[in-house]
């Protein structure tokens, strides 16, 4: 069984942080460790991080926050090019998960000195991503944060370049929502354009994820960018565009589908079978679909499960299935097993539900099933 993520913030990490923080004159290491460890076992992941941040704040010597940032910067690990998933804390300085509470401190206490805080976050992100800590600065000091992001996009360090796109994502999962860019993403476009051909895939994928965020509120803007970015595009950029359009493609946006070479499914018919007709949560459905067409056509096939919601209505969740080429007179038969189980992001309700099949964004067939949920 996988180790719970909350255990990333553990006594060993706290004591290692204390070793480094003790290099700051006036820092009370013993009190920091005692306060950070107090009741740690009963806390979840982000509660543990917040506890460490609180203990850090309480035991730093009194000083203007820019002075605190200078002291913390002196504790950072010297290595700046390690992959994000390979940053163990060692005797050379702070990096990795130990910097999450530090980033929280900057996000909470550094808004009064944004210039110094943004410079610190640039340094920090080379030792662990500052994508969450930087977001309050985009919210409260938008013009200044954008100035920094434009500079970061040309930085020699790939972690800093990624911060320009990842930190400014309008809808970063688990991060502060940046309504300023949800309303108007135009300031992000030049930054993303500059990074679209970055030599590091880690950076390019962040660009794609930012465009995917933007497309949820401005679909035509992203589809239009995809058209321009696809002209004469390299293989890595084509991959970026495809990843950026994933939500629009699932939603059947015609412009996004056209960019990927999928036209309207004219002349295509679909027959869908779902078995069993009654299924219990924890078991699986088997989907069988047969497609036939009157002419040759590349097809993108998705399926949607229309789950029952708490209010009794149905809400679709679209899943990728496959890509294929449909030839006239040659039926295309597909089969897929779909487990129905609890997930953290969805609660299941009993009753009639449905599955539908989408071909190039259009729903061509639907079939019902009944779901029973033990204990309800």
Buried (B, 14 or more C-beta within 10 A) or exposed (E): EEEEEBEBBBEEBBBBBBBBBBEBEEBBBEEBBBBBBEEBEEBEBBBBBBBBBBBBBEBBEEEEBBBBBEBBBEBBBEBBEBEEEEBEBEEEBBBBBBBBBBBBBBBBBBBEBBBBBBBBBBBBBBBBBBBBBBBBBBBEBBEBBBEBBBEBBEBEBBBBBBBBBBBBBBBBEEBBBBEBBBEEBEBBBEBBBBBBBBEEEBBBBBBBBBBBBBBBBBBEBBBEBBBEBBEEBEEBBBBBBBBBBBBBBBBBBBBBBBBBEBEBBEEBBBBBBBEEEEBEBEEBBEBBBBBBBEEEBEBBBBBBBBBBEEEEEBBBEBBEBEEBEBEEEEEBEBEBEBEBEEEEEEEBBBBEBBBBBBBBBBBBBBBEBEBBBEEE
